[in-house]
């Protein structure tokens, strides 16, 4: 029995949810998202959406919680939005942006220039005495997470000094260096 899948999905004011065949579309003030679904039934009543499964097979149980979580993320995305913040830790590591173009100086011979999707808003914050921060925000949680992971993959945090790109608030597992 899926405990997550059995919970109702609250639909806030200003958000509309429509179901056509096997496609659910969610519209809100920040944008519109669509998701294809199969193996479950979705019904909307009284500003709430319910996800139900036809049987207790393993496949239906797995999809029950999955689609409920995806729909909750879509509803929250079009109403509030999602943000991820990345911190550049290291001497000389810098980040700047011009519109949707992100320019990263990460200690390689050349800067890395990344063109971001138009749905994602990027902001770079550089304060004196603090590490540069890249702030990504969008209505699509999957897209924000994918772009953040791609940026982080350019220079993962290393365990000895902690240099690299990490999420703000991420706790790194540090190792002791060589013993003298």
DOLUM-50504 format. One line per 5 residues: their letters; for each residue y, x negated, z negated of N, C-alpha, C, O, CB. Coordinates in nm, 2 decimals. Glycine has a CB too. Example, Ala and Ser with C-alpha at 12.3 -4.5 7.8 and 13.67 -1.06 7.14 Angstrom:
% DOLUM-50504
as	-0.57/-1.32/-0.78/-0.45/-1.23/-0.78/-0.33/-1.32/-0.78/-0.33/-1.42/-0.85/-0.45/-1.13/-0.90; -0.22/-1.28/-0.71/-0.11/-1.37/-0.71/0.00/-1.29/-0.79/0.11/-1.34/-0.80/-0.06/-1.41/-0.57 $
This chain:
% DOLUM-50504
xxxxx	-0.12/-0.08/0.00/0.00/0.00/0.00/0.12/-0.09/0.00/0.14/-0.17/-0.09/0.00/0.10/-0.12; 0.21/-0.07/0.10/0.33/-0.15/0.11/0.44/-0.09/0.01/0.48/0.02/0.02/0.39/-0.15/0.25; 0.48/-0.17/-0.08/0.58/-0.13/-0.18/0.72/-0.13/-0.11/0.80/-0.04/-0.14/0.58/-0.21/-0.30; 0.74/-0.23/-0.03/0.87/-0.23/0.04/0.89/-0.12/0.14/0.99/-0.05/0.15/0.89/-0.37/0.11; 0.78/-0.10/0.21/0.78/0.01/0.32/0.80/0.15/0.27/0.85/0.23/0.34/0.66/0.00/0.40 $
xxxxx	0.76/0.17/0.14/0.77/0.31/0.09/0.91/0.34/0.04/0.94/0.46/0.02/0.68/0.33/-0.03; 1.00/0.25/0.02/1.14/0.27/-0.02/1.22/0.33/0.09/1.20/0.30/0.21/1.20/0.14/-0.07; 1.31/0.43/0.06/1.40/0.48/0.16/1.51/0.39/0.20/1.54/0.30/0.12/1.46/0.62/0.11; 1.56/0.40/0.32/1.67/0.32/0.37/1.80/0.40/0.36/1.81/0.51/0.43/1.64/0.27/0.51; 1.89/0.36/0.27/2.02/0.43/0.26/2.11/0.40/0.38/2.13/0.28/0.41/2.09/0.40/0.12 $
xxxxx	2.16/0.50/0.44/2.25/0.49/0.55/2.39/0.51/0.51/2.42/0.63/0.48/2.21/0.58/0.68; 2.48/0.41/0.50/2.61/0.43/0.45/2.70/0.51/0.55/2.66/0.53/0.66/2.68/0.30/0.42; 2.82/0.55/0.50/2.91/0.62/0.58/2.96/0.53/0.69/2.99/0.42/0.67/3.03/0.68/0.50; 2.98/0.59/0.81/3.03/0.51/0.92/2.92/0.44/1.01/2.95/0.37/1.10/3.12/0.40/0.87; 2.79/0.46/0.96/2.68/0.40/1.04/2.60/0.51/1.09/2.56/0.60/1.02/2.59/0.31/0.94 $
xxxxx	2.56/0.50/1.22/2.48/0.60/1.29/2.35/0.53/1.33/2.35/0.42/1.39/2.55/0.67/1.41; 2.24/0.60/1.31/2.11/0.55/1.34/2.05/0.65/1.44/2.04/0.77/1.41/2.02/0.53/1.22; 2.00/0.60/1.56/1.94/0.69/1.66/1.81/0.63/1.70/1.79/0.51/1.70/2.03/0.70/1.79; 1.71/0.72/1.72/1.58/0.68/1.76/1.55/0.74/1.90/1.55/0.87/1.91/1.47/0.72/1.66; 1.52/0.66/2.00/1.48/0.71/2.13/1.34/0.64/2.17/1.34/0.52/2.17/1.59/0.68/2.24 $
xxxxx	1.24/0.72/2.19/1.10/0.66/2.21/1.06/0.56/2.10/1.05/0.60/1.99/1.10/0.60/2.35; 1.05/0.44/2.14/1.01/0.33/2.04/1.12/0.23/2.02/1.10/0.12/1.99/0.89/0.26/2.08; 1.25/0.28/2.03/1.36/0.19/2.01/1.46/0.26/1.91/1.50/0.37/1.93/1.44/0.16/2.15; 1.50/0.18/1.81/1.59/0.23/1.71/1.72/0.16/1.73/1.72/0.03/1.75/1.54/0.21/1.56; 1.83/0.23/1.74/1.96/0.17/1.75/2.05/0.20/1.64/2.06/0.32/1.60/2.03/0.21/1.89 $
xxxxx	2.12/0.10/1.58/2.21/0.12/1.47/2.35/0.08/1.51/2.37/-0.03/1.56/2.16/0.04/1.35; 2.45/0.17/1.49/2.59/0.15/1.53/2.67/0.15/1.40/2.65/0.24/1.32/2.64/0.25/1.63; 2.77/0.06/1.39/2.86/0.06/1.28/2.99/0.00/1.32/3.02/-0.03/1.44/2.80/-0.02/1.16; 3.08/-0.03/1.22/3.21/-0.08/1.25/3.21/-0.22/1.31/3.30/-0.26/1.38/3.30/-0.07/1.13; 3.10/-0.30/1.28/3.10/-0.44/1.32/3.02/-0.46/1.45/3.03/-0.57/1.51/3.03/-0.52/1.21 $
xxxxx	2.95/-0.36/1.50/2.88/-0.37/1.62/2.76/-0.28/1.63/2.75/-0.18/1.56/2.83/-0.52/1.64; 2.67/-0.31/1.73/2.55/-0.23/1.75/2.43/-0.32/1.76/2.44/-0.42/1.83/2.57/-0.14/1.88; 2.32/-0.28/1.70/2.19/-0.35/1.71/2.08/-0.26/1.75/2.08/-0.14/1.71/2.16/-0.42/1.58; 1.99/-0.31/1.83/1.87/-0.23/1.87/1.74/-0.31/1.83/1.74/-0.43/1.84/1.87/-0.20/2.02; 1.64/-0.24/1.80/1.51/-0.30/1.77/1.40/-0.21/1.82/1.40/-0.09/1.80/1.49/-0.32/1.62 $
xxxxx	1.30/-0.27/1.89/1.18/-0.20/1.94/1.08/-0.20/1.83/1.07/-0.30/1.75/1.12/-0.26/2.07; 1.01/-0.09/1.81/0.91/-0.08/1.70/0.78/-0.01/1.75/0.78/0.06/1.85/0.96/0.00/1.58; 0.67/-0.04/1.69/0.54/0.02/1.72/0.45/0.02/1.60/0.47/-0.06/1.51/0.47/-0.06/1.84; 0.36/0.12/1.60/0.27/0.12/1.49/0.32/0.20/1.36/0.25/0.21/1.27/0.23/-0.01/1.45; 0.44/0.24/1.36/0.50/0.32/1.25/0.58/0.43/1.31/0.62/0.44/1.42/0.59/0.22/1.16 $
xxxxx	0.61/0.53/1.22/0.70/0.64/1.25/0.83/0.63/1.17/0.82/0.60/1.05/0.63/0.78/1.23; 0.94/0.66/1.22/1.07/0.65/1.15/1.13/0.79/1.16/1.15/0.85/1.27/1.16/0.54/1.21; 1.17/0.85/1.05/1.24/0.97/1.05/1.37/0.96/0.96/1.37/0.89/0.87/1.15/1.09/1.00; 1.47/1.04/1.01/1.60/1.03/0.94/1.63/1.17/0.88/1.63/1.27/0.96/1.71/0.98/1.04; 1.66/1.17/0.75/1.70/1.30/0.69/1.79/1.27/0.57/1.76/1.19/0.49/1.58/1.38/0.65 $
xxxxx	1.90/1.35/0.56/1.99/1.34/0.44/2.05/1.20/0.42/2.03/1.15/0.31/1.92/1.39/0.32; 2.10/1.13/0.52/2.16/1.00/0.51/2.06/0.90/0.46/2.10/0.80/0.39/2.28/1.01/0.41; 1.93/0.92/0.48/1.83/0.82/0.45/1.73/0.82/0.57/1.71/0.92/0.64/1.76/0.86/0.32; 1.67/0.70/0.58/1.57/0.68/0.68/1.44/0.65/0.61/1.44/0.57/0.51/1.61/0.57/0.79; 1.33/0.70/0.66/1.20/0.67/0.60/1.11/0.61/0.71/1.11/0.66/0.82/1.14/0.80/0.54 $
xxxxx	1.03/0.51/0.67/0.93/0.45/0.76/0.80/0.49/0.71/0.76/0.46/0.59/0.95/0.29/0.77; 0.71/0.55/0.79/0.58/0.59/0.75/0.48/0.53/0.85/0.51/0.50/0.96/0.57/0.74/0.75; 0.36/0.51/0.80/0.25/0.45/0.88/0.14/0.56/0.90/0.12/0.64/0.82/0.19/0.32/0.82; 0.07/0.55/1.02/-0.03/0.65/1.05/-0.16/0.63/0.97/-0.23/0.73/0.94/-0.06/0.66/1.19; -0.19/0.51/0.94/-0.32/0.48/0.87/-0.30/0.37/0.77/-0.19/0.31/0.76/-0.43/0.46/0.97 $
xxxxx	-0.41/0.33/0.70/-0.40/0.22/0.61/-0.47/0.10/0.66/-0.52/0.01/0.59/-0.47/0.26/0.48; -0.47/0.08/0.80/-0.53/-0.04/0.86/-0.44/-0.16/0.83/-0.32/-0.14/0.79/-0.55/-0.02/1.01; -0.49/-0.28/0.84/-0.42/-0.40/0.80/-0.29/-0.41/0.89/-0.19/-0.45/0.84/-0.51/-0.52/0.82; -0.31/-0.38/1.02/-0.19/-0.40/1.11/-0.08/-0.30/1.08/0.04/-0.34/1.08/-0.24/-0.37/1.26; -0.12/-0.17/1.04/-0.01/-0.08/1.01/0.05/-0.11/0.88/0.17/-0.09/0.86/-0.08/0.06/1.00 $
xxxxx	-0.02/-0.16/0.78/0.04/-0.20/0.65/0.14/-0.31/0.67/0.25/-0.31/0.61/-0.07/-0.24/0.55; 0.10/-0.41/0.76/0.19/-0.52/0.78/0.32/-0.48/0.85/0.43/-0.52/0.81/0.12/-0.63/0.87; 0.31/-0.39/0.95/0.43/-0.34/1.02/0.51/-0.25/0.94/0.63/-0.24/0.96/0.38/-0.27/1.15; 0.45/-0.18/0.84/0.53/-0.08/0.76/0.64/-0.15/0.69/0.76/-0.11/0.70/0.43/-0.02/0.66; 0.61/-0.26/0.61/0.72/-0.33/0.54/0.81/-0.41/0.63/0.93/-0.42/0.61/0.65/-0.42/0.44 $
xxxxx	0.75/-0.46/0.74/0.83/-0.54/0.83/0.94/-0.46/0.90/1.06/-0.50/0.89/0.74/-0.60/0.94; 0.91/-0.35/0.95/1.01/-0.27/1.02/1.11/-0.21/0.92/1.23/-0.19/0.96/0.95/-0.15/1.10; 1.07/-0.17/0.80/1.16/-0.12/0.70/1.27/-0.23/0.67/1.38/-0.20/0.66/1.09/-0.08/0.58; 1.22/-0.36/0.65/1.31/-0.47/0.62/1.41/-0.50/0.74/1.52/-0.52/0.72/1.23/-0.60/0.59; 1.35/-0.49/0.86/1.44/-0.51/0.98/1.55/-0.41/0.99/1.66/-0.44/1.02/1.35/-0.52/1.11 $
xxxxx	1.51/-0.28/0.96/1.61/-0.17/0.97/1.72/-0.19/0.86/1.83/-0.17/0.89/1.54/-0.04/0.96; 1.67/-0.22/0.74/1.77/-0.25/0.63/1.87/-0.36/0.67/1.99/-0.34/0.64/1.70/-0.28/0.50; 1.82/-0.47/0.73/1.90/-0.58/0.77/2.00/-0.53/0.88/2.11/-0.58/0.88/1.82/-0.70/0.82; 1.95/-0.45/0.97/2.04/-0.40/1.08/2.15/-0.31/1.02/2.27/-0.33/1.06/1.96/-0.32/1.18; 2.12/-0.22/0.93/2.22/-0.13/0.87/2.32/-0.21/0.79/2.44/-0.19/0.80/2.15/-0.03/0.77 $
xxxxx	2.27/-0.31/0.71/2.37/-0.39/0.63/2.45/-0.48/0.72/2.57/-0.50/0.69/2.29/-0.47/0.53; 2.40/-0.52/0.83/2.47/-0.61/0.92/2.58/-0.54/0.99/2.69/-0.59/1.00/2.38/-0.66/1.03; 2.56/-0.41/1.04/2.67/-0.34/1.11/2.77/-0.28/1.02/2.88/-0.25/1.06/2.61/-0.23/1.20; 2.74/-0.28/0.89/2.83/-0.22/0.79/2.91/-0.34/0.72/3.03/-0.33/0.70/2.77/-0.13/0.69; 2.84/-0.44/0.67/2.90/-0.55/0.59/2.91/-0.68/0.67/3.00/-0.75/0.66/2.83/-0.57/0.46 $
xxxxx	2.80/-0.71/0.74/2.79/-0.84/0.81/2.71/-0.94/0.73/2.69/-0.92/0.61/2.93/-0.89/0.85; 2.67/-1.05/0.80/2.60/-1.16/0.74/2.67/-1.29/0.76/2.73/-1.31/0.86/2.45/-1.16/0.80; 2.67/-1.37/0.65/2.73/-1.51/0.67/2.63/-1.61/0.61/2.55/-1.59/0.52/2.86/-1.51/0.59; 2.64/-1.73/0.68/2.57/-1.85/0.63/2.67/-1.96/0.63/2.75/-1.98/0.72/2.44/-1.88/0.72; 2.66/-2.04/0.52/2.75/-2.16/0.51/2.66/-2.28/0.51/2.57/-2.29/0.43/2.84/-2.15/0.39 $
xxxxx	2.70/-2.38/0.59/2.64/-2.51/0.60/2.73/-2.62/0.55/2.85/-2.62/0.58/2.58/-2.54/0.74; 2.68/-2.71/0.47/2.77/-2.82/0.42/2.72/-2.95/0.48/2.60/-2.98/0.48/2.76/-2.83/0.26; 2.81/-3.04/0.53/2.78/-3.17/0.58/2.81/-3.27/0.48/2.92/-3.30/0.43/2.87/-3.19/0.71; 2.70/-3.33/0.43/2.70/-3.44/0.33/2.68/-3.57/0.39/2.57/-3.60/0.44/2.60/-3.41/0.21; 2.78/-3.66/0.38/2.76/-3.79/0.44/2.90/-3.85/0.48/2.99/-3.77/0.52/2.67/-3.79/0.56 $
xxxxx	2.91/-3.98/0.47/3.03/-4.05/0.51/3.06/-4.04/0.66/2.97/-4.08/0.74/3.03/-4.20/0.46; 3.17/-3.98/0.70/3.20/-3.97/0.84/3.15/-3.85/0.91/3.17/-3.83/1.03/3.16/-4.09/0.91; 3.08/-3.76/0.84/3.03/-3.64/0.90/3.14/-3.54/0.91/3.20/-3.51/0.81/2.90/-3.58/0.82; 3.17/-3.49/1.03/3.28/-3.40/1.05/3.23/-3.28/1.14/3.14/-3.29/1.21/3.40/-3.47/1.11; 3.30/-3.17/1.13/3.28/-3.05/1.21/3.41/-2.99/1.25/3.50/-2.97/1.16/3.19/-2.95/1.14 $
xxxxx	3.43/-2.96/1.37/3.55/-2.89/1.42/3.51/-2.79/1.52/3.40/-2.80/1.58/3.66/-2.99/1.48; 3.59/-2.69/1.54/3.56/-2.58/1.64/3.68/-2.54/1.72/3.79/-2.54/1.66/3.49/-2.46/1.57; 3.66/-2.52/1.84/3.76/-2.46/1.93/3.70/-2.33/1.99/3.62/-2.34/2.09/3.81/-2.56/2.04; 3.73/-2.22/1.93/3.67/-2.09/1.97/3.53/-2.09/1.94/3.49/-2.10/1.82/3.69/-2.07/2.12; 3.44/-2.08/2.04/3.30/-2.07/2.02/3.23/-2.20/2.04/3.11/-2.21/2.05/3.24/-1.97/2.11 $
xxxxx	3.31/-2.31/2.05/3.25/-2.44/2.07/3.26/-2.52/1.94/3.37/-2.54/1.89/3.33/-2.52/2.19; 3.14/-2.56/1.89/3.13/-2.64/1.77/3.11/-2.78/1.80/3.01/-2.82/1.87/3.02/-2.58/1.67; 3.19/-2.87/1.74/3.18/-3.02/1.77/3.14/-3.08/1.64/3.21/-3.08/1.54/3.32/-3.07/1.82; 3.03/-3.15/1.64/2.97/-3.21/1.52/2.97/-3.36/1.53/2.91/-3.41/1.63/2.83/-3.16/1.49; 3.02/-3.44/1.44/3.01/-3.58/1.43/2.92/-3.61/1.32/2.95/-3.60/1.20/3.16/-3.65/1.41 $
xxxxx	2.79/-3.66/1.35/2.69/-3.67/1.25/2.63/-3.81/1.25/2.52/-3.83/1.20/2.58/-3.58/1.28; 2.71/-3.91/1.29/2.67/-4.05/1.28/2.59/-4.10/1.40/2.54/-4.21/1.40/2.58/-4.07/1.16; 2.57/-4.01/1.50/2.51/-4.06/1.63/2.61/-4.12/1.71/2.73/-4.12/1.68/2.44/-3.94/1.70; 2.57/-4.18/1.83/2.67/-4.25/1.91/2.77/-4.16/1.98/2.88/-4.20/2.01/2.59/-4.33/2.02; 2.72/-4.03/2.00/2.81/-3.93/2.06/2.82/-3.81/1.97/2.72/-3.78/1.89/2.76/-3.89/2.20 $
xxxxx	2.92/-3.73/1.98/2.93/-3.61/1.91/2.84/-3.50/1.97/2.81/-3.51/2.09/3.08/-3.55/1.91; 2.79/-3.41/1.89/2.71/-3.30/1.94/2.80/-3.18/1.96/2.87/-3.14/1.87/2.60/-3.27/1.84; 2.81/-3.13/2.08/2.89/-3.01/2.11/2.79/-2.89/2.14/2.70/-2.90/2.22/2.98/-3.03/2.24; 2.81/-2.79/2.06/2.72/-2.67/2.06/2.80/-2.55/2.10/2.90/-2.51/2.03/2.65/-2.65/1.93; 2.76/-2.48/2.21/2.82/-2.35/2.25/2.75/-2.24/2.18/2.63/-2.22/2.20/2.82/-2.34/2.40 $
xxxxx	2.82/-2.16/2.10/2.76/-2.06/2.02/2.78/-1.92/2.09/2.86/-1.90/2.18/2.83/-2.05/1.88; 2.69/-1.83/2.06/2.69/-1.70/2.12/2.82/-1.62/2.08/2.87/-1.65/1.97/2.56/-1.62/2.07; 2.86/-1.53/2.16/2.99/-1.46/2.14/2.98/-1.37/2.02/3.08/-1.34/1.96/3.03/-1.38/2.26; 2.86/-1.33/1.98/2.85/-1.24/1.86/2.87/-1.31/1.73/2.90/-1.24/1.63/2.71/-1.18/1.86; 2.86/-1.44/1.73/2.87/-1.52/1.60/3.01/-1.58/1.59/3.06/-1.64/1.69/2.77/-1.63/1.60 $
xxxxx	3.08/-1.55/1.48/3.21/-1.61/1.45/3.19/-1.74/1.37/3.11/-1.74/1.28/3.30/-1.51/1.38; 3.25/-1.85/1.42/3.23/-1.98/1.35/3.37/-2.02/1.29/3.47/-2.00/1.36/3.18/-2.09/1.45; 3.36/-2.08/1.18/3.48/-2.13/1.11/3.44/-2.26/1.04/3.34/-2.27/0.98/3.54/-2.03/1.00; 3.53/-2.36/1.06/3.50/-2.49/0.99/3.61/-2.51/0.89/3.73/-2.49/0.91/3.50/-2.61/1.10; 3.57/-2.56/0.77/3.66/-2.58/0.66/3.65/-2.72/0.62/3.54/-2.77/0.58/3.63/-2.48/0.54 $
xxxxx	3.76/-2.79/0.62/3.77/-2.94/0.58/3.88/-2.95/0.48/4.00/-2.95/0.52/3.79/-3.03/0.71; 3.84/-2.97/0.36/3.94/-3.00/0.25/3.92/-3.15/0.21/3.81/-3.20/0.21/3.92/-2.90/0.13; 4.03/-3.21/0.17/4.03/-3.35/0.13/3.95/-3.36/0.00/3.98/-3.28/-0.10/4.18/-3.40/0.11; 3.86/-3.46/-0.01/3.78/-3.48/-0.12/3.66/-3.39/-0.13/3.58/-3.41/-0.23/3.86/-3.46/-0.24; 3.64/-3.30/-0.04/3.52/-3.22/-0.04/3.45/-3.23/0.10/3.50/-3.28/0.20/3.56/-3.07/-0.06 $
xxxxx	3.32/-3.20/0.09/3.24/-3.20/0.22/3.28/-3.09/0.31/3.32/-2.98/0.27/3.09/-3.19/0.18; 3.28/-3.12/0.45/3.31/-3.02/0.54/3.21/-2.91/0.54/3.09/-2.93/0.51/3.31/-3.08/0.69; 3.25/-2.78/0.56/3.17/-2.66/0.56/3.18/-2.59/0.69/3.29/-2.57/0.74/3.21/-2.57/0.44; 3.07/-2.55/0.74/3.06/-2.46/0.86/3.02/-2.32/0.82/2.92/-2.31/0.75/2.96/-2.52/0.97; 3.10/-2.22/0.85/3.08/-2.09/0.81/3.05/-2.00/0.93/3.13/-1.99/1.02/3.20/-2.03/0.73 $
xxxxx	2.93/-1.95/0.94/2.88/-1.86/1.05/2.87/-1.72/1.00/2.82/-1.70/0.89/2.74/-1.91/1.11; 2.93/-1.63/1.08/2.92/-1.49/1.04/2.90/-1.40/1.16/2.95/-1.43/1.27/3.05/-1.44/0.97; 2.82/-1.29/1.14/2.79/-1.20/1.25/2.72/-1.07/1.19/2.70/-1.07/1.07/2.69/-1.27/1.36; 2.70/-0.98/1.28/2.63/-0.85/1.23/2.48/-0.87/1.25/2.41/-0.78/1.20/2.69/-0.73/1.31; 2.44/-0.97/1.32/2.29/-0.99/1.35/2.24/-1.10/1.26/2.27/-1.22/1.28/2.27/-1.03/1.50 $
xxxxx	2.16/-1.06/1.16/2.10/-1.16/1.06/2.01/-1.26/1.13/2.02/-1.38/1.09/2.03/-1.09/0.95; 1.93/-1.22/1.22/1.84/-1.31/1.29/1.91/-1.41/1.37/1.87/-1.53/1.37/1.74/-1.23/1.38; 2.02/-1.37/1.44/2.09/-1.47/1.52/2.17/-1.57/1.43/2.17/-1.69/1.47/2.19/-1.39/1.61; 2.23/-1.53/1.32/2.30/-1.62/1.23/2.20/-1.72/1.17/2.23/-1.84/1.17/2.37/-1.54/1.12; 2.08/-1.67/1.13/1.98/-1.76/1.07/1.93/-1.86/1.17/1.90/-1.98/1.14/1.87/-1.68/1.02 $
xxxxx	1.91/-1.82/1.30/1.86/-1.90/1.40/1.96/-2.01/1.44/1.92/-2.13/1.45/1.82/-1.82/1.53; 2.09/-1.98/1.45/2.19/-2.08/1.48/2.21/-2.17/1.36/2.22/-2.29/1.39/2.32/-2.01/1.51; 2.20/-2.12/1.24/2.22/-2.21/1.12/2.10/-2.31/1.12/2.12/-2.43/1.08/2.22/-2.13/0.99; 1.98/-2.26/1.15/1.86/-2.35/1.15/1.87/-2.46/1.26/1.83/-2.57/1.24/1.74/-2.27/1.16; 1.93/-2.42/1.37/1.94/-2.51/1.48/2.05/-2.62/1.44/2.02/-2.74/1.47/1.99/-2.44/1.61 $
xxxxx	2.16/-2.58/1.38/2.26/-2.68/1.34/2.20/-2.77/1.23/2.22/-2.90/1.24/2.38/-2.61/1.29; 2.13/-2.72/1.14/2.07/-2.80/1.03/1.96/-2.90/1.08/1.95/-3.00/1.03/2.00/-2.70/0.93; 1.90/-2.86/1.19/1.79/-2.95/1.25/1.85/-3.07/1.31/1.77/-3.17/1.33/1.71/-2.87/1.35; 1.98/-3.08/1.34/2.04/-3.20/1.40/2.03/-3.31/1.30/2.01/-3.43/1.34/2.18/-3.17/1.44; 2.05/-3.29/1.17/2.05/-3.39/1.07/2.00/-3.33/0.94/2.08/-3.29/0.86/2.19/-3.46/1.05 $
xxxxx	1.87/-3.32/0.92/1.82/-3.26/0.80/1.85/-3.35/0.68/1.87/-3.47/0.69/1.66/-3.25/0.81; 1.87/-3.29/0.56/1.90/-3.37/0.44/1.78/-3.46/0.40/1.67/-3.42/0.40/1.93/-3.27/0.32; 1.82/-3.59/0.38/1.71/-3.68/0.34/1.70/-3.69/0.19/1.79/-3.67/0.12/1.74/-3.82/0.40; 1.58/-3.72/0.14/1.55/-3.70/0.00/1.61/-3.81/-0.09/1.61/-3.80/-0.21/1.40/-3.69/-0.02; 1.65/-3.93/-0.04/1.70/-4.04/-0.12/1.84/-4.03/-0.16/1.88/-4.04/-0.28/1.67/-4.17/-0.05 $
xxxxx	1.93/-4.01/-0.06/2.07/-4.00/-0.09/2.13/-3.86/-0.07/2.23/-3.82/-0.12/2.15/-4.09/0.00; 2.05/-3.77/-0.01/2.09/-3.63/0.01/2.18/-3.61/0.13/2.24/-3.51/0.14/2.16/-3.58/-0.11; 2.19/-3.71/0.22/2.28/-3.70/0.33/2.22/-3.61/0.44/2.10/-3.61/0.45/2.31/-3.84/0.39; 2.30/-3.54/0.51/2.26/-3.45/0.61/2.33/-3.32/0.60/2.43/-3.30/0.54/2.11/-3.43/0.60; 2.28/-3.22/0.68/2.34/-3.08/0.68/2.25/-2.99/0.59/2.13/-2.98/0.62/2.35/-3.03/0.83 $
xxxxx	2.31/-2.93/0.49/2.23/-2.84/0.40/2.31/-2.71/0.39/2.43/-2.70/0.41/2.21/-2.91/0.26; 2.23/-2.61/0.35/2.30/-2.48/0.32/2.38/-2.49/0.19/2.34/-2.57/0.10/2.19/-2.37/0.31; 2.49/-2.42/0.18/2.57/-2.42/0.05/2.48/-2.36/-0.06/2.43/-2.25/-0.04/2.70/-2.35/0.07; 2.47/-2.43/-0.17/2.39/-2.38/-0.28/2.24/-2.42/-0.27/2.17/-2.39/-0.36/2.40/-2.23/-0.28; 2.20/-2.48/-0.16/2.06/-2.53/-0.15/2.04/-2.65/-0.25/2.12/-2.74/-0.26/2.03/-2.57/-0.01 $
xxxxx	1.93/-2.64/-0.32/1.89/-2.75/-0.41/1.79/-2.84/-0.34/1.68/-2.79/-0.30/1.83/-2.69/-0.54; 1.82/-2.96/-0.33/1.73/-3.06/-0.26/1.64/-3.13/-0.36/1.68/-3.15/-0.47/1.82/-3.16/-0.18; 1.52/-3.15/-0.31/1.43/-3.23/-0.40/1.46/-3.38/-0.37/1.43/-3.42/-0.26/1.28/-3.19/-0.37; 1.50/-3.45/-0.47/1.54/-3.59/-0.46/1.43/-3.68/-0.51/1.35/-3.64/-0.59/1.67/-3.61/-0.54; 1.42/-3.80/-0.44/1.32/-3.89/-0.48/1.39/-4.02/-0.54/1.51/-4.04/-0.51/1.24/-3.93/-0.36 $
xxxxx	1.32/-4.09/-0.62/1.37/-4.21/-0.68/1.36/-4.32/-0.58/1.26/-4.32/-0.50/1.30/-4.25/-0.81; 1.45/-4.41/-0.57/1.45/-4.52/-0.48/1.35/-4.63/-0.52/1.27/-4.61/-0.61/1.58/-4.59/-0.46; 1.36/-4.75/-0.46/1.26/-4.86/-0.49/1.30/-4.91/-0.63/1.41/-4.92/-0.67/1.28/-4.97/-0.39; 1.19/-4.94/-0.71/1.22/-5.00/-0.84/1.24/-5.15/-0.82/1.18/-5.22/-0.74/1.09/-4.98/-0.93; 1.34/-5.20/-0.90/1.38/-5.34/-0.89/1.28/-5.43/-0.96/1.30/-5.55/-0.96/1.52/-5.36/-0.94 $
